[in-house]
Amino acid sequence: MRPLNRLEPALPNQAMKTYGIAATQPGHWRTVSCAQTDCAVSASGWRTSVDEATPLGLRQAAYIRHRAGRAFQELREGTLTVFVFPPGEECFTEHRIRGDRPALYLVRGGDWRGIIGQPTIYDRPDQWVDDFATHQDRINHQLGE
């Protein structure tokens, strides 16, 4: 069955190659503080509103009050509890930046219809780009261009 957002290719799956870059393993990314990412939320401070009339709101408020370890002021606005965090306080977003482990540059046989065989894994981006250029050149020659 063909996905709705894809055109049916004119060539069989075996004639296709898929190029990708993966950086999903430990060491590719690391968690850092707001200060290390120039987090605008942390730099200017922020407000978090929760509705303690709901189970989710109760859990959120309990976390902020007892486990978050952040400075805040607590206000009431109508039915909501508003937690006001001062500038410089760590926000609740997990900030991640690239680690020291390089990405994996992959070339796989096949396409979205199915991967064929084992991928070729390049250590450097220039190798991956060269493979791609060679593949494109081969296609152009086959088309007579």
N, CA, C and O atoms as a MOPAC input file, in Angstrom:
PM7 MOZYME 1SCF
protein

 N      0.83900 1    -1.17700 1     0.00000 1
 C      0.00000 1     0.00000 1     0.00000 1
 C      0.88900 1     1.24800 1     0.00000 1
 O      1.80200 1     1.36300 1     0.81900 1
 N      0.62200 1     2.17600 1    -0.91700 1
 C      1.41200 1     3.39500 1    -1.05700 1
 C      0.91800 1     4.44700 1    -0.07000 1
 O     -0.28500 1     4.68800 1     0.02800 1
 N      1.85700 1     5.08700 1     0.67900 1
 C      1.44700 1     6.18400 1     1.56100 1
 C      0.79500 1     7.30500 1     0.75400 1
 O      1.11500 1     7.48900 1    -0.42000 1
 N     -0.09900 1     8.04000 1     1.36200 1
 C     -0.84400 1     9.08400 1     0.66900 1
 C      0.02400 1    10.22100 1     0.16000 1
 O     -0.32100 1    10.84500 1    -0.84400 1
 N      1.11700 1    10.50600 1     0.80500 1
 C      1.93600 1    11.65500 1     0.42100 1
 C      3.10100 1    11.28000 1    -0.50600 1
 O      4.03900 1    12.06300 1    -0.65700 1
 N      3.05400 1    10.11500 1    -1.11600 1
 C      4.15100 1     9.67700 1    -1.98300 1
 C      3.62200 1     9.32400 1    -3.36600 1
 O      2.56200 1     8.71400 1    -3.50700 1
 N      4.37400 1     9.71500 1    -4.37300 1
 C      4.07100 1     9.28800 1    -5.73700 1
 C      4.68300 1     7.90800 1    -5.94900 1
 O      5.73200 1     7.59600 1    -5.38700 1
 N      4.04200 1     7.10600 1    -6.74100 1
 C      4.57600 1     5.78500 1    -7.04700 1
 C      5.78600 1     5.95900 1    -7.96400 1
 O      5.64200 1     6.52600 1    -9.04700 1
 N      6.98000 1     5.48900 1    -7.56800 1
 C      8.17000 1     5.64900 1    -8.39900 1
 C      8.05600 1     4.85000 1    -9.69400 1
 O      7.38400 1     3.82000 1    -9.75100 1
 N      8.72700 1     5.34800 1   -10.73000 1
 C      8.73100 1     4.65500 1   -12.01900 1
 C      9.69200 1     3.47300 1   -12.01700 1
 O      9.55400 1     2.56300 1   -12.83400 1
 N     10.65900 1     3.47600 1   -11.11300 1
 C     11.65700 1     2.41400 1   -11.05700 1
 C     11.35900 1     1.45500 1    -9.91000 1
 O     10.71500 1     1.83700 1    -8.93300 1
 N     11.82600 1     0.20600 1   -10.02300 1
 C     11.63800 1    -0.73200 1    -8.91100 1
 C     12.48100 1    -0.33100 1    -7.70600 1
 O     13.44900 1     0.42000 1    -7.82900 1
 N     12.10300 1    -0.83700 1    -6.56000 1
 C     12.79400 1    -0.52000 1    -5.31600 1
 C     14.28100 1    -0.85600 1    -5.38600 1
 O     15.10400 1    -0.14900 1    -4.80400 1
 N     14.63100 1    -1.92600 1    -6.09000 1
 C     16.02800 1    -2.35200 1    -6.18400 1
 C     16.89800 1    -1.31700 1    -6.90200 1
 O     18.11900 1    -1.32700 1    -6.74000 1
 N     16.29600 1    -0.43100 1    -7.69000 1
 C     17.05000 1     0.57500 1    -8.44300 1
 C     17.26700 1     1.85100 1    -7.63700 1
 O     17.87500 1     2.80100 1    -8.13200 1
 N     16.78300 1     1.88200 1    -6.41400 1
 C     16.83000 1     3.09200 1    -5.60600 1
 C     17.93300 1     3.03400 1    -4.55600 1
 O     18.37600 1     1.96000 1    -4.14900 1
 N     18.36300 1     4.22300 1    -4.13000 1
 C     19.27500 1     4.38800 1    -3.00600 1
 C     18.67200 1     5.43900 1    -2.08200 1
 O     18.02900 1     6.38800 1    -2.53100 1
 N     18.88800 1     5.25500 1    -0.80100 1
 C     18.42900 1     6.22300 1     0.18900 1
 C     19.63500 1     6.73800 1     0.95400 1
 O     20.41600 1     5.95900 1     1.50100 1
 N     19.78000 1     8.05500 1     0.98800 1
 C     20.88400 1     8.70800 1     1.68800 1
 C     20.34500 1     9.32200 1     2.97100 1
 O     19.30400 1     9.97800 1     2.95900 1
 N     21.04900 1     9.11200 1     4.07500 1
 C     20.60000 1     9.66400 1     5.34600 1
 C     21.76000 1     9.96900 1     6.27000 1
 O     22.86000 1     9.43600 1     6.13100 1
 N     21.47400 1    10.85000 1     7.22100 1
 C     22.44500 1    11.19700 1     8.26000 1
 C     21.77900 1    10.89400 1     9.59100 1
 O     20.67500 1    11.36700 1     9.86100 1
 N     22.44500 1    10.11100 1    10.41900 1
 C     21.87400 1     9.72300 1    11.70700 1
 C     22.76300 1    10.21700 1    12.83900 1
 O     23.98700 1    10.09400 1    12.79700 1
 N     22.11700 1    10.77200 1    13.84100 1
 C     22.82700 1    11.20200 1    15.05100 1
 C     21.91300 1    10.91500 1    16.23200 1
 O     21.44600 1    11.82900 1    16.91200 1
 N     21.66600 1     9.64000 1    16.46300 1
 C     20.69300 1     9.24600 1    17.48400 1
 C     21.28900 1     8.45100 1    18.62200 1
 O     20.59300 1     8.15700 1    19.59300 1
 N     22.54500 1     8.09900 1    18.53300 1
 C     23.15100 1     7.24300 1    19.54500 1
 C     23.74700 1     8.06500 1    20.68500 1
 O     23.97600 1     9.26500 1    20.53100 1
 N     23.99900 1     7.42300 1    21.83000 1
 C     24.65300 1     8.13900 1    22.93100 1
 C     25.97100 1     8.74200 1    22.45400 1
 O     26.73400 1     8.09700 1    21.73400 1
 N     26.22600 1     9.95300 1    22.85000 1
 C     27.42900 1    10.64700 1    22.42900 1
 C     27.18900 1    11.60700 1    21.28200 1
 O     27.96500 1    12.54100 1    21.08600 1
 N     26.11000 1    11.38900 1    20.51000 1
 C     25.79200 1    12.32900 1    19.43700 1
 C     25.20200 1    13.61700 1    19.99600 1
 O     25.37700 1    14.68800 1    19.41600 1
 N     24.50600 1    13.51100 1    21.11700 1
 C     23.85200 1    14.65600 1    21.75600 1
 C     24.14600 1    14.63100 1    23.23900 1
 O     24.36100 1    13.56700 1    23.82000 1
 N     24.15500 1    15.80800 1    23.85400 1
 C     24.29100 1    15.86000 1    25.30000 1
 C     23.37500 1    16.94300 1    25.84600 1
 O     23.10300 1    17.94400 1    25.18300 1
 N     22.90800 1    16.72500 1    27.06100 1
 C     22.01900 1    17.66100 1    27.72900 1
 C     22.85500 1    18.75500 1    28.38300 1
 O     23.86800 1    18.47900 1    29.02500 1
 N     22.41500 1    20.00400 1    28.21100 1
 C     23.14300 1    21.14100 1    28.76500 1
 C     22.17300 1    22.08200 1    29.47700 1
 O     20.95500 1    21.94500 1    29.36200 1
 N     22.73200 1    23.02900 1    30.20700 1
 C     21.92700 1    23.98600 1    30.96400 1
 C     21.39300 1    25.09200 1    30.05600 1
 O     21.81700 1    25.24000 1    28.91000 1
 N     20.45100 1    25.86400 1    30.59700 1
 C     19.90900 1    27.01700 1    29.87000 1
 C     21.02000 1    27.99700 1    29.50600 1
 O     21.03800 1    28.53100 1    28.39700 1
 N     21.94400 1    28.23600 1    30.43400 1
 C     23.02600 1    29.19400 1    30.19300 1
 C     23.90200 1    28.76400 1    29.02400 1
 O     24.40500 1    29.61300 1    28.28900 1
 N     24.09200 1    27.46900 1    28.84000 1
 C     24.94400 1    26.97200 1    27.75900 1
 C     24.27900 1    27.09300 1    26.39400 1
 O     24.95500 1    26.97300 1    25.37200 1
 N     22.97400 1    27.32600 1    26.35500 1
 C     22.26100 1    27.43800 1    25.07800 1
 C     21.66600 1    28.81800 1    24.85600 1
 O     20.92900 1    29.02200 1    23.89100 1
 N     21.97000 1    29.76800 1    25.73000 1
 C     21.37900 1    31.10800 1    25.64000 1
 C     19.85400 1    31.02700 1    25.58100 1
 O     19.22100 1    31.66600 1    24.74000 1
 N     19.28400 1    30.24700 1    26.46900 1
 C     17.83900 1    30.03000 1    26.52300 1
 C     17.11900 1    31.35000 1    26.83000 1
 O     17.32300 1    31.94200 1    27.89000 1
 N     16.28700 1    31.80000 1    25.90300 1
 C     15.56900 1    33.06900 1    26.07000 1
 C     14.56800 1    32.99800 1    27.21400 1
 O     14.35100 1    33.98700 1    27.91400 1
 N     13.95700 1    31.83100 1    27.40600 1
 C     12.98000 1    31.66600 1    28.49000 1
 C     13.66500 1    31.88100 1    29.83300 1
 O     13.17500 1    32.63400 1    30.67500 1
 N     14.78200 1    31.22700 1    30.02700 1
 C     15.51600 1    31.36800 1    31.28000 1
 C     16.05100 1    32.78300 1    31.45900 1
 O     16.00200 1    33.33500 1    32.55800 1
 N     16.55700 1    33.36400 1    30.38800 1
 C     17.16300 1    34.69500 1    30.47200 1
 C     16.16300 1    35.76800 1    30.89600 1
 O     16.52300 1    36.70000 1    31.61500 1
 N     14.91300 1    35.64300 1    30.45800 1
 C     13.92800 1    36.68100 1    30.76300 1
 C     12.94700 1    36.27200 1    31.85100 1
 O     12.14800 1    37.09400 1    32.29900 1
 N     12.99400 1    35.01200 1    32.28300 1
 C     12.01100 1    34.52900 1    33.24700 1
 C     10.73200 1    34.12500 1    32.52400 1
 O     10.54000 1    34.46500 1    31.35600 1
 N      9.86700 1    33.40600 1    33.21400 1
 C      8.63300 1    32.95400 1    32.57000 1
 C      7.57500 1    32.63900 1    33.60200 1
 O      7.83500 1    32.59100 1    34.80400 1
 N      6.37100 1    32.42500 1    33.09600 1
 C      5.21900 1    32.09400 1    33.93200 1
 C      4.64800 1    30.75900 1    33.45500 1
 O      4.55500 1    30.50600 1    32.25400 1
 N      4.27100 1    29.91700 1    34.40100 1
 C      3.60100 1    28.66300 1    34.10100 1
 C      2.27800 1    28.65000 1    34.85700 1
 O      2.24500 1    28.78000 1    36.08000 1
 N      1.18800 1    28.49000 1    34.11100 1
 C     -0.14500 1    28.45000 1    34.71400 1
 C     -0.63800 1    27.01600 1    34.74600 1
 O     -0.53400 1    26.29400 1    33.75500 1
 N     -1.17800 1    26.60000 1    35.89500 1
 C     -1.73800 1    25.25600 1    36.01000 1
 C     -3.13100 1    25.34800 1    36.62700 1
 O     -3.41600 1    26.23500 1    37.43100 1
 N     -3.97000 1    24.43000 1    36.24100 1
 C     -5.34100 1    24.36200 1    36.75300 1
 C     -5.39200 1    23.24200 1    37.78500 1
 O     -5.47100 1    22.06600 1    37.43100 1
 N     -5.34800 1    23.60800 1    39.04700 1
 C     -5.31900 1    22.60200 1    40.10900 1
 C     -6.67300 1    21.94500 1    40.33900 1
 O     -6.81800 1    21.13400 1    41.25400 1
 N     -7.65100 1    22.27800 1    39.53000 1
 C     -8.94300 1    21.58900 1    39.58500 1
 C     -8.89300 1    20.28400 1    38.78500 1
 O     -9.84800 1    19.50700 1    38.80100 1
 N     -7.78900 1    20.04600 1    38.09200 1
 C     -7.64000 1    18.82600 1    37.29500 1
 C     -6.53700 1    17.95900 1    37.89500 1
 O     -5.64400 1    18.47900 1    38.56200 1
 N     -6.58400 1    16.65800 1    37.67000 1
 C     -5.52000 1    15.77700 1    38.16300 1
 C     -4.14100 1    16.17200 1    37.60600 1
 O     -3.14800 1    16.14800 1    38.33300 1
 N     -4.08500 1    16.53300 1    36.31700 1
 C     -2.80700 1    16.94600 1    35.71800 1
 C     -2.29000 1    18.21100 1    36.40200 1
 O     -1.11200 1    18.28700 1    36.75300 1
 N     -3.15000 1    19.19100 1    36.59000 1
 C     -2.74900 1    20.43200 1    37.24000 1
 C     -2.24300 1    20.20600 1    38.65700 1
 O     -1.27900 1    20.83800 1    39.08800 1
 N     -2.89700 1    19.30500 1    39.37700 1
 C     -2.44400 1    18.97400 1    40.73600 1
 C     -1.04100 1    18.38000 1    40.71400 1
 O     -0.20100 1    18.73200 1    41.54200 1
 N     -0.78700 1    17.47800 1    39.76700 1
 C      0.54500 1    16.85800 1    39.65900 1
 C      1.60000 1    17.89300 1    39.26200 1
 O      2.70900 1    17.89400 1    39.79600 1
 N      1.24400 1    18.77800 1    38.31800 1
 C      2.18900 1    19.79900 1    37.88500 1
 C      2.54200 1    20.73800 1    39.04300 1
 O      3.71400 1    21.04400 1    39.26300 1
 N      1.53800 1    21.18700 1    39.76900 1
 C      1.77300 1    22.10400 1    40.89000 1
 C      2.61100 1    21.43100 1    41.97800 1
 O      3.51300 1    22.05100 1    42.54100 1
 N      2.31400 1    20.17200 1    42.27200 1
 C      3.08800 1    19.45100 1    43.29600 1
 C      4.54800 1    19.30900 1    42.86000 1
 O      5.45500 1    19.46300 1    43.67700 1
 N      4.77000 1    19.02500 1    41.61600 1
 C      6.13800 1    18.91000 1    41.11200 1
 C      6.87900 1    20.23600 1    41.27800 1
 O      7.99500 1    20.26900 1    41.79600 1
 N      6.25200 1    21.32700 1    40.83500 1
 C      6.91100 1    22.63300 1    40.91600 1
 C      7.20500 1    23.00100 1    42.36700 1
 O      8.30100 1    23.46700 1    42.67800 1
 N      6.24500 1    22.79600 1    43.24700 1
 C      6.41100 1    23.18900 1    44.65400 1
 C      7.43700 1    22.34600 1    45.40700 1
 O      8.19800 1    22.87100 1    46.21900 1
 N      7.45800 1    21.03400 1    45.13700 1
 C      8.21200 1    20.13000 1    46.00200 1
 C      9.42000 1    19.44400 1    45.37300 1
 O     10.30800 1    18.98700 1    46.09200 1
 N      9.47100 1    19.36300 1    44.02600 1
 C     10.54700 1    18.57400 1    43.43000 1
 C     11.35100 1    19.30900 1    42.36200 1
 O     12.44400 1    18.85900 1    42.01900 1
 N     10.86500 1    20.40000 1    41.83500 1
 C     11.54200 1    21.06200 1    40.72000 1
 C     12.84200 1    21.73600 1    41.13100 1
 O     13.75300 1    21.86900 1    40.31400 1
 N     12.94200 1    22.16100 1    42.38100 1
 C     14.16800 1    22.78800 1    42.84600 1
 C     14.43700 1    24.14100 1    42.22400 1
 O     15.59300 1    24.53600 1    42.07000 1
 N     13.38100 1    24.85800 1    41.86500 1
 C     13.53200 1    26.17000 1    41.24300 1
 C     12.87300 1    27.23600 1    42.11400 1
 O     11.90500 1    26.96500 1    42.82400 1
 N     13.41500 1    28.45500 1    42.04700 1
 C     12.81900 1    29.58900 1    42.76100 1
 C     11.60800 1    30.08300 1    41.96000 1
 O     11.64000 1    30.11200 1    40.73000 1
 N     10.55100 1    30.46800 1    42.66300 1
 C      9.36000 1    30.98400 1    41.98900 1
 C      8.51300 1    31.76200 1    42.98400 1
 O      8.67400 1    31.64900 1    44.19900 1
 N      7.61200 1    32.54900 1    42.42800 1
 C      6.54400 1    33.17000 1    43.20600 1
 C      5.25300 1    32.53000 1    42.74500 1
 O      5.10600 1    32.18200 1    41.57300 1
 N      4.31900 1    32.37700 1    43.66300 1
 C      3.04700 1    31.72800 1    43.34100 1
 C      1.92600 1    32.75700 1    43.42800 1
 O      1.79100 1    33.46100 1    44.42900 1
 N      1.12600 1    32.83700 1    42.37300 1
 C     -0.00300 1    33.76400 1    42.30200 1
 C     -1.27300 1    33.00600 1    41.94900 1
 O     -1.22000 1    31.88100 1    41.45200 1
 N     -2.40800 1    33.62800 1    42.20900 1
 C     -3.69100 1    33.07700 1    41.75800 1
 C     -4.26900 1    34.03500 1    40.72800 1
 O     -4.32400 1    35.24300 1    40.95800 1
 N     -4.69900 1    33.49800 1    39.59300 1
 C     -5.39000 1    34.26900 1    38.55900 1
 C     -6.65400 1    33.51400 1    38.21500 1
 O     -6.62800 1    32.55900 1    37.43900 1
 N     -7.75800 1    33.94200 1    38.79200 1
 C     -9.01100 1    33.22700 1    38.59600 1
 C     -8.91600 1    31.84400 1    39.19500 1
 O     -8.64400 1    31.69300 1    40.38600 1
 N     -9.13700 1    30.83700 1    38.37900 1
 C     -9.07500 1    29.45300 1    38.86100 1
 C     -7.69000 1    28.83500 1    38.68400 1
 O     -7.47900 1    27.67500 1    39.03500 1
 N     -6.75000 1    29.60200 1    38.14200 1
 C     -5.42300 1    29.05700 1    37.85800 1
 C     -4.40800 1    29.44700 1    38.91900 1
 O     -4.48800 1    30.51700 1    39.52300 1
 N     -3.45700 1    28.55800 1    39.12800 1
 C     -2.28900 1    28.86900 1    39.93700 1
 C     -1.18400 1    29.23100 1    38.95600 1
 O     -0.90200 1    28.47700 1    38.02500 1
 N     -0.55800 1    30.38600 1    39.16500 1
 C      0.48500 1    30.85900 1    38.26100 1
 C      1.80500 1    30.85400 1    39.01800 1
 O      1.93200 1    31.46600 1    40.07900 1
 N      2.77700 1    30.15900 1    38.46200 1
 C      4.12500 1    30.11400 1    39.02100 1
 C      4.98500 1    31.06300 1    38.18700 1
 O      5.09500 1    30.89200 1    36.97300 1
 N      5.58900 1    32.05500 1    38.82500 1
 C      6.40800 1    33.05900 1    38.14500 1
 C      7.87000 1    32.77300 1    38.49000 1
 O      8.27500 1    32.82400 1    39.65100 1
 N      8.64500 1    32.47200 1    37.45500 1
 C     10.05400 1    32.13300 1    37.61600 1
 C     10.90800 1    33.32600 1    37.20900 1
 O     10.69300 1    33.90200 1    36.14300 1
 N     11.87700 1    33.70500 1    38.04500 1
 C     12.69700 1    34.88600 1    37.75400 1
 C     13.72500 1    34.61000 1    36.65500 1
 O     14.02500 1    33.45600 1    36.35100 1
 N     14.26400 1    35.68700 1    36.05800 1
 C     15.33700 1    35.50800 1    35.07300 1
 C     16.51200 1    34.73900 1    35.68000 1
 O     16.86700 1    34.93400 1    36.84200 1
 N     17.09900 1    33.87200 1    34.87500 1
 C     18.24800 1    33.08400 1    35.31600 1
 C     17.89200 1    31.72500 1    35.87500 1
 O     18.77600 1    30.89200 1    36.07500 1
 N     16.62300 1    31.48000 1    36.13200 1
 C     16.19300 1    30.16900 1    36.64500 1
 C     16.15300 1    29.18000 1    35.48100 1
 O     15.74300 1    29.53700 1    34.37600 1
 N     16.57400 1    27.94800 1    35.72200 1
 C     16.53300 1    26.91500 1    34.67400 1
 C     15.08500 1    26.66100 1    34.26100 1
 O     14.21500 1    26.49300 1    35.11500 1
 N     14.82600 1    26.63100 1    32.95500 1
 C     13.47600 1    26.33100 1    32.48000 1
 C     13.23900 1    24.81600 1    32.54100 1
 O     14.11500 1    24.07100 1    32.98100 1
 N     12.07500 1    24.36400 1    32.10800 1
 C     11.74000 1    22.94500 1    32.17000 1
 C     12.04000 1    22.19800 1    30.86800 1
 O     11.78500 1    20.99700 1    30.77500 1
 N     12.57500 1    22.88800 1    29.87200 1
 C     12.91100 1    22.24900 1    28.60100 1
 C     14.26800 1    21.56800 1    28.71400 1
 O     15.20700 1    22.13500 1    29.27300 1
 N     14.37200 1    20.36200 1    28.18600 1
 C     15.66700 1    19.69300 1    28.13200 1
 C     16.41700 1    20.20800 1    26.91100 1
 O     16.03300 1    19.92400 1    25.77600 1
 N     17.47600 1    20.95700 1    27.13900 1
 C     18.27900 1    21.50100 1    26.04600 1
 C     19.34900 1    20.48400 1    25.67500 1
 O     20.06000 1    19.96200 1    26.53400 1
 N     19.44600 1    20.21300 1    24.36400 1
 C     20.44400 1    19.25700 1    23.88900 1
 C     21.24900 1    19.90100 1    22.77300 1
 O     20.71300 1    20.60500 1    21.91800 1
 N     22.55400 1    19.64100 1    22.80600 1
 C     23.42900 1    20.10500 1    21.74000 1
 C     24.22900 1    18.90800 1    21.23200 1
 O     24.29300 1    17.86000 1    21.87400 1
 N     24.82900 1    19.09600 1    20.07000 1
 C     25.63100 1    18.02200 1    19.49400 1
 C     26.78300 1    17.67900 1    20.41600 1
 O     27.44800 1    18.56200 1    20.95900 1
 N     27.01000 1    16.39700 1    20.58400 1
 C     28.11700 1    15.91400 1    21.39100 1
 C     29.37600 1    15.80300 1    20.55800 1
 O     29.45300 1    16.34000 1    19.45300 1
 N     30.35500 1    15.10800 1    21.09000 1
 C     31.62700 1    14.99200 1    20.39100 1
 C     31.66300 1    13.80500 1    19.42600 1
 O     32.61800 1    13.65100 1    18.66500 1
 N     30.64200 1    12.98200 1    19.45700 1
 C     30.61100 1    11.84300 1    18.54300 1
 C     30.06000 1    12.28400 1    17.18900 1
 O     28.98500 1    12.88200 1    17.13300 1
 N     30.77100 1    12.00200 1    16.10000 1
 C     30.30400 1    12.44900 1    14.78200 1
 C     29.06500 1    11.67400 1    14.34100 1
 O     28.82600 1    10.54700 1    14.77600 1
 N     28.29200 1    12.30400 1    13.47300 1
 C     27.09800 1    11.66500 1    12.91900 1
 C     27.49500 1    10.48100 1    12.04300 1
 O     28.65000 1    10.35300 1    11.63800 1
 N     26.53600 1     9.63200 1    11.76000 1
 C     26.73500 1     8.51400 1    10.83800 1
 C     26.15100 1     8.91100 1     9.48900 1
 O     25.01400 1     9.37800 1     9.41500 1
 N     26.91200 1     8.72700 1     8.43700 1
 C     26.48700 1     9.06600 1     7.08200 1
 C     26.15700 1     7.75400 1     6.37200 1
 O     27.05000 1     6.95700 1     6.08300 1
 N     24.88800 1     7.53500 1     6.09600 1
 C     24.39500 1     6.24100 1     5.64000 1
 C     23.93900 1     6.27200 1     4.19400 1
 O     23.38200 1     7.26400 1     3.72200 1
 N     24.18600 1     5.16300 1     3.49400 1
 C     23.64000 1     4.93400 1     2.16300 1
 C     23.01500 1     3.54700 1     2.20100 1
 O     23.68200 1     2.55700 1     2.50200 1
 N     21.73100 1     3.49400 1     1.89400 1
 C     21.00200 1     2.22500 1     1.93400 1
 C     20.45300 1     1.91200 1     0.55200 1
 O     20.10800 1     2.81300 1    -0.21200 1
 N     20.37700 1     0.62400 1     0.24100 1
 C     19.70300 1     0.20800 1    -0.97500 1
 C     18.20500 1     0.25600 1    -0.74500 1
 O     17.72700 1    -0.05400 1     0.34600 1
 N     17.46100 1     0.64900 1    -1.78000 1
 C     15.99900 1     0.71600 1    -1.66000 1
 C     15.53400 1     2.11000 1    -1.28000 1
 O     16.32100 1     3.05400 1    -1.20900 1
 N     14.22700 1     2.21400 1    -1.03600 1
 C     13.63700 1     3.49300 1    -0.65000 1
 C     12.55300 1     3.24300 1     0.38900 1
 O     12.63500 1     2.27000 1     1.13800 1
 N     11.54800 1     4.09300 1     0.44900 1
 C     10.49300 1     3.97000 1     1.45100 1
 C      9.69700 1     2.67200 1     1.32100 1
 O      8.99300 1     2.28200 1     2.25200 1
 N      9.80200 1     2.01000 1     0.18900 1
 C      9.08500 1     0.74100 1     0.00600 1
 C      9.79700 1    -0.41800 1     0.68600 1
 O      9.21700 1    -1.49000 1     0.85400 1
 N     11.04900 1    -0.21100 1     1.07900 1
 C     11.79100 1    -1.25300 1     1.77700 1
 C     13.28500 1    -1.10100 1     1.58900 1
 O     13.75900 1    -0.83800 1     0.48300 1
 N     14.01400 1    -1.26500 1     2.65600 1
 C     15.46800 1    -1.18000 1     2.62200 1
 C     16.01200 1    -2.53600 1     2.17800 1
 O     15.52500 1    -3.58400 1     2.60000 1
 N     17.03800 1    -2.49400 1     1.31400 1
 C     17.63600 1    -3.70900 1     0.76800 1
 C     19.07600 1    -3.80800 1     1.25200 1
 O     19.86200 1    -2.88000 1     1.06400 1
 N     19.42200 1    -4.93500 1     1.87700 1
 C     20.79300 1    -5.17800 1     2.30200 1
 C     21.22200 1    -4.32400 1     3.47700 1
 O     20.41700 1    -3.63600 1     4.10500 1
 N     22.51300 1    -4.39000 1     3.75600 1
 C     23.11300 1    -3.63500 1     4.85400 1
 C     23.51700 1    -2.24200 1     4.37000 1
 O     23.94800 1    -2.09000 1     3.22700 1
 N     23.38500 1    -1.24100 1     5.20700 1
 C     23.77600 1     0.10300 1     4.77800 1
 C     25.28900 1     0.24600 1     4.68400 1
 O     26.04200 1    -0.44800 1     5.36800 1
 N     25.71000 1     1.15200 1     3.83100 1
 C     27.10400 1     1.58800 1     3.81700 1
 C     27.17600 1     2.74400 1     4.79700 1
 O     26.36600 1     3.67000 1     4.73800 1
 N     28.14700 1     2.68900 1     5.69700 1
 C     28.29200 1     3.73700 1     6.70800 1
 C     29.62200 1     4.43800 1     6.47000 1
 O     30.68400 1     3.81600 1     6.47100 1
 N     29.53600 1     5.75200 1     6.26400 1
 C     30.74300 1     6.55400 1     6.06900 1
 C     31.06100 1     7.30900 1     7.35200 1
 O     30.16700 1     7.74100 1     8.07900 1
 N     32.36200 1     7.45600 1     7.61100 1
 C     32.82300 1     8.18000 1     8.78700 1
 C     32.79400 1     9.69100 1     8.58900 1
 O     32.64100 1    10.45300 1     9.54400 1
 N     32.94300 1    10.10900 1     7.34300 1
 C     33.08000 1    11.54000 1     7.07200 1
 C     32.02600 1    11.98900 1     6.06200 1
 O     31.63600 1    11.21700 1     5.18500 1
 N     31.57300 1    13.21300 1     6.18100 1
 C     30.55600 1    13.70400 1     5.25800 1
 C     31.04900 1    13.78700 1     3.81900 1
 O     30.25400 1    13.61500 1     2.89500 1
 N     32.34400 1    14.04700 1     3.60000 1
 C     32.83300 1    14.16100 1     2.23000 1
 C     32.72900 1    12.82600 1     1.48500 1
 O     32.50700 1    12.81000 1     0.27400 1
 N     32.88700 1    11.71100 1     2.20000 1
 C     32.73000 1    10.39500 1     1.57600 1
 C     31.28500 1    10.18100 1     1.13400 1
 O     31.02300 1     9.67100 1     0.04500 1
 N     30.36300 1    10.57600 1     1.99100 1
 C     28.92500 1    10.44100 1     1.72400 1
 C     28.52800 1    11.31200 1     0.52600 1
 O     27.78800 1    10.87300 1    -0.35400 1
 N     29.03100 1    12.55100 1     0.50700 1
 C     28.73900 1    13.46500 1    -0.59800 1
 C     29.32300 1    12.91500 1    -1.89600 1
 O     28.68600 1    13.01300 1    -2.94500 1
 N     30.51300 1    12.34400 1    -1.84300 1
 C     31.12900 1    11.76400 1    -3.03500 1
 C     30.29400 1    10.59700 1    -3.56000 1
 O     30.09500 1    10.47700 1    -4.76900 1
 N     29.80600 1     9.74200 1    -2.66900 1
 C     28.93700 1     8.62700 1    -3.07300 1
 C     27.69000 1     9.16700 1    -3.77000 1
 O     27.28600 1     8.67100 1    -4.82200 1
 N     27.09100 1    10.18800 1    -3.16800 1
 C     25.87700 1    10.78000 1    -3.73400 1
 C     26.15500 1    11.36200 1    -5.12100 1
 O     25.38200 1    11.14300 1    -6.05300 1
 N     27.26700 1    12.10900 1    -5.25900 1
 C     27.60800 1    12.72200 1    -6.54200 1
 C     27.88500 1    11.65500 1    -7.60400 1
 O     27.46200 1    11.79200 1    -8.75200 1
 N     28.58400 1    10.61000 1    -7.22200 1
 C     28.86400 1     9.51300 1    -8.15300 1
 C     27.56700 1     8.84900 1    -8.60200 1
 O     27.39900 1     8.53500 1    -9.78000 1
 N     26.66400 1     8.64000 1    -7.67200 1
 C     25.36100 1     8.04200 1    -8.00200 1
 C     24.58100 1     8.94400 1    -8.95800 1
 O     24.00200 1     8.46400 1    -9.93200 1
 N     24.56600 1    10.24700 1    -8.68200 1
 C     23.85800 1    11.18500 1    -9.55600 1
 C     24.49000 1    11.21400 1   -10.95300 1
 O     23.78400 1    11.27500 1   -11.95900 1
 N     25.81500 1    11.17100 1   -11.00200 1
 C     26.51700 1    11.16900 1   -12.28700 1
 C     26.16400 1     9.91700 1   -13.09200 1
 O     25.95400 1     9.99000 1   -14.30300 1
 N     26.10100 1     8.76900 1   -12.41300 1
 C     25.73000 1     7.51900 1   -13.06900 1
 C     24.32300 1     7.61700 1   -13.66500 1
 O     24.08500 1     7.16800 1   -14.78600 1
 N     23.40600 1     8.20100 1   -12.91300 1
 C     22.02800 1     8.37700 1   -13.39900 1
 C     22.01900 1     9.29200 1   -14.62600 1
 O     21.34600 1     8.99500 1   -15.61300 1
 N     22.76000 1    10.40300 1   -14.57200 1
 C     22.80900 1    11.32400 1   -15.69800 1
 C     23.35200 1    10.65400 1   -16.96000 1
 O     22.83600 1    10.87600 1   -18.05500 1
 N     24.40400 1     9.82800 1   -16.80200 1
 C     24.96100 1     9.12700 1   -17.94900 1
 C     23.96100 1     8.11600 1   -18.51400 1
 O     23.86900 1     7.95800 1   -19.73100 1
 N     23.22400 1     7.44200 1   -17.65900 1
 C     22.22200 1     6.48700 1   -18.11700 1
 C     21.08900 1     7.17900 1   -18.86100 1
 O     20.49000 1     6.60500 1   -19.77000 1
 N     20.80300 1     8.40600 1   -18.47300 1
 C     19.76000 1     9.17900 1   -19.14300 1
 C     20.28200 1     9.85400 1   -20.41300 1
 O     19.50700 1    10.44100 1   -21.16800 1
 N     21.59800 1     9.77100 1   -20.65100 1
 C     22.19200 1    10.35400 1   -21.82700 1
 C     22.44900 1    11.84500 1   -21.71200 1
 O     22.54600 1    12.53300 1   -22.72800 1
 N     22.55800 1    12.34800 1   -20.51500 1
 C     22.80600 1    13.79400 1   -20.31600 1
 C     24.27000 1    14.08400 1   -20.17500 1
 O     24.65600 1    15.24000 1   -20.00200 1

